[in-house]
């Protein structure tokens, strides 16, 4: 284990904001993860896990504990069953499955980050979620100090949620296994995607992957060094799920048609980006060095030279305004380290 001190975290996040980690370890194997956790526990230090940093907001003061970067690599294929180490880059995994004709992850193309983070957030986009294909998640249970393999039914997956997200101090995701469909057809459930595929009579997985990445690129939702919106954590708020009565009230109070989707439990999912714009925050809104993406109102961006405090102040302003206007509470999607 190579232990470093006072390591800047901003360059390790897609927002490029935040202070230093007091201690830092890059874990390229599971033994190093265990050793680092034991080292922190022996000194009474909090330990947190870092993946690709694409869904993370770090406080300006940094983190006064140990940060363990999950950098373990490895992919195993057995027919349609794919097992990925936690540190495996996510989009490389999706590309590999598409290249092998394995359906189930194609609509999740272009998402930054690492494989181990996907079950934590139950990553989803364009009509797919990883919960649909995850069969098991191998974890370290820090409470019991033992390794466990949890079946999907025990992961308590929900919309952008899981037991791992609800108990972040307990679980360390080590490996994720997916059951995909060899020769399966792509998932075409999302209106924007199906519209973009018009003219393709029977699009294959590779075509769907290309179109998804193109759609994400138009919204500045892929990491591109030449994009002025590149310093972002992607969608900053989750789409709120509300009672039908509240959805009707929001629609009545709005000046333009409101996107809405019924959920299996009888509630209604609203579009957070639409709510942000309808509350008066246009794409490209700025508050000094932070603002909204010019391509997507749901993405908060850092233009350089800014602070986490300023970014969170803008997020709070948006939340307060949306709630005052519509009575809807927006929840942050990225994780905050403070």
VEXFIFI-246782 format. One line per 2 residues: number of its first residue (from 1); for each residue x, y, z of C-alpha. Coordinates in steps of 0.1 Angstrom, whole numbers. Layout:
NUM) X/Y/Z; ...;
//
This chain:
1) 0/0/0; 14/34/-11;
3) 0/61/12; 0/96/0;
5) -9/128/20; -26/161/10;
7) -37/149/-24; -59/173/-44;
9) -93/158/-52; -105/184/-78;
11) -85/169/-107; -100/135/-98;
13) -136/147/-103; -154/157/-134;
15) -165/190/-118; -128/199/-110;
17) -139/214/-76; -130/207/-40;
19) -101/205/-17; -76/178/-7;
21) -77/144/8; -57/142/40;
23) -46/107/30; -50/89/-3;
25) -44/54/-16; -48/41/-51;
27) -60/5/-48; -53/-16/-79;
29) -62/-48/-62; -86/-59/-35;
31) -58/-67/-10; -49/-30/-10;
33) -85/-20/-4; -86/-42/27;
35) -52/-30/39; -62/7/35;
37) -95/2/53; -77/-15/82;
39) -51/13/83; -79/39/86;
41) -98/20/112; -68/15/134;
43) -64/53/135; -100/62/139;
45) -102/78/104; -131/79/81;
47) -125/62/48; -143/69/16;
49) -142/53/-18; -135/71/-51;
51) -144/58/-85; -142/80/-116;
53) -154/111/-97; -182/118/-122;
55) -210/118/-96; -191/135/-68;
57) -191/170/-53; -161/176/-29;
59) -163/204/-3; -138/232/-6;
61) -122/221/27; -116/187/12;
63) -119/155/32; -101/150/65;
65) -97/112/62; -86/85/38;
67) -97/84/2; -93/50/-15;
69) -94/51/-53; -110/19/-66;
71) -87/12/-95; -90/-26/-98;
73) -94/-37/-134; -107/-69/-150;
75) -136/-82/-172; -147/-119/-174;
77) -171/-131/-201; -189/-164/-199;
79) -216/-165/-226; -240/-137/-217;
81) -226/-134/-181; -202/-106/-176;
83) -183/-99/-144; -165/-66/-139;
85) -141/-54/-113; -152/-23/-95;
87) -125/-1/-111; -133/-11/-146;
89) -142/20/-167; -179/18/-174;
91) -181/28/-210; -153/5/-220;
93) -174/-23/-204; -205/-13/-224;
95) -185/-11/-256; -171/-46/-250;
97) -206/-60/-245; -220/-44/-276;
99) -190/-56/-296; -198/-92/-285;
101) -235/-88/-294; -247/-89/-258;
103) -278/-69/-252; -288/-52/-220;
105) -264/-22/-215; -264/-5/-249;
107) -286/24/-238; -261/31/-209;
109) -234/40/-234; -213/72/-229;
111) -219/74/-191; -186/82/-173;
113) -174/65/-142; -165/30/-131;
115) -184/-3/-130; -184/-5/-92;
117) -205/27/-89; -233/16/-112;
119) -252/-6/-86; -248/21/-60;
121) -267/47/-80; -287/21/-100;
123) -274/39/-131; -299/44/-158;
125) -305/63/-191; -327/61/-222;
127) -350/35/-208; -325/11/-192;
129) -312/6/-157; -284/-16/-145;
131) -308/-32/-120; -324/-50/-150;
133) -293/-70/-157; -273/-72/-125;
135) -274/-107/-110; -250/-104/-81;
137) -228/-78/-64; -197/-90/-45;
139) -191/-66/-16; -171/-61/15;
141) -195/-57/44; -176/-33/67;
143) -200/-38/95; -194/-76/97;
145) -158/-74/83; -166/-101/57;
147) -169/-105/20; -204/-113/7;
149) -221/-119/-26; -255/-103/-27;
151) -281/-114/-53; -300/-86/-70;
153) -330/-92/-49; -310/-82/-18;
155) -297/-50/-33; -330/-30/-28;
157) -327/-13/-62; -349/17/-68;
159) -349/48/-90; -313/60/-87;
161) -312/41/-54; -299/10/-37;
163) -290/-3/-3; -254/6/-11;
165) -264/42/-16; -284/42/16;
167) -256/27/37; -224/41/21;
169) -203/36/52; -211/-1/53;
171) -206/-15/18; -176/-17/-5;
173) -185/-29/-40; -157/-51/-53;
175) -173/-68/-84; -205/-67/-103;
177) -220/-95/-124; -245/-89/-153;
179) -266/-114/-172; -270/-101/-207;
181) -288/-115/-238; -265/-129/-265;
183) -280/-119/-299; -307/-99/-281;
185) -324/-69/-296; -317/-34/-282;
187) -340/-18/-257; -361/9/-276;
189) -384/22/-249; -374/59/-247;
191) -392/83/-270; -362/105/-277;
193) -341/75/-286; -368/59/-308;
195) -373/92/-326; -335/95/-332;
197) -336/60/-347; -363/68/-373;
199) -351/55/-406; -334/24/-390;
201) -358/-4/-397; -341/-28/-372;
203) -312/-10/-355; -285/-32/-340;
205) -268/-28/-307; -239/-8/-322;
207) -262/16/-339; -281/22/-307;
209) -249/28/-289; -237/53/-315;
211) -270/72/-313; -271/72/-275;
213) -236/87/-274; -246/113/-300;
215) -277/123/-280; -256/126/-248;
217) -230/146/-266; -256/172/-278;
219) -265/176/-241; -228/178/-230;
221) -233/146/-211; -201/129/-223;
223) -167/140/-212; -151/160/-240;
225) -121/183/-234; -133/207/-260;
227) -168/212/-245; -173/244/-225;
229) -198/225/-203; -173/197/-196;
231) -169/204/-159; -201/188/-147;
233) -214/159/-126; -241/152/-152;
235) -277/154/-141; -275/173/-108;
237) -311/165/-97; -331/133/-99;
239) -365/134/-116; -390/138/-88;
241) -418/112/-84; -449/129/-70;
243) -486/122/-63; -509/126/-93;
245) -526/155/-76; -494/174/-73;
247) -485/166/-109; -518/180/-120;
249) -512/212/-100; -478/216/-116;
251) -492/212/-150; -520/238/-143;
253) -494/263/-130; -471/260/-160;
255) -470/279/-192; -461/250/-216;
257) -468/213/-219; -454/193/-190;
259) -436/159/-195; -449/133/-172;
261) -446/95/-169; -468/72/-147;
263) -449/49/-123; -459/14/-113;
265) -469/26/-78; -495/50/-91;
267) -474/82/-88; -460/104/-116;
269) -424/111/-125; -417/146/-136;
271) -388/160/-156; -364/178/-133;
273) -348/197/-161; -382/210/-173;
275) -390/221/-137; -357/240/-135;
277) -364/259/-168; -400/265/-159;
279) -389/280/-126; -369/306/-145;
281) -334/291/-148; -326/291/-185;
283) -298/270/-201; -266/290/-197;
285) -276/308/-166; -245/319/-147;
287) -236/328/-112; -200/339/-116;
289) -178/308/-122; -207/283/-120;
291) -240/280/-138; -262/258/-159;
293) -250/240/-189; -259/257/-222;
295) -270/223/-235; -291/209/-206;
297) -308/227/-177; -303/197/-155;
299) -265/199/-155; -247/224/-132;
301) -213/233/-146; -181/248/-133;
303) -165/273/-157; -131/273/-139;
305) -118/292/-109; -149/286/-89;
307) -158/270/-56; -180/241/-44;
309) -197/266/-21; -208/287/-51;
311) -220/256/-69; -241/244/-39;
313) -255/279/-35; -268/278/-70;
315) -282/243/-64; -300/255/-33;
317) -313/286/-51; -328/263/-78;
319) -343/240/-53; -359/268/-33;
321) -373/284/-64; -388/252/-78;
323) -404/244/-45; -418/279/-41;
325) -432/278/-76; -445/242/-78;
327) -443/227/-43; -419/200/-57;
329) -388/191/-38; -357/184/-60;
331) -331/160/-47; -294/161/-55;
333) -281/132/-76; -243/136/-70;
335) -228/125/-37; -214/153/-15;
337) -182/149/5; -179/174/33;
//
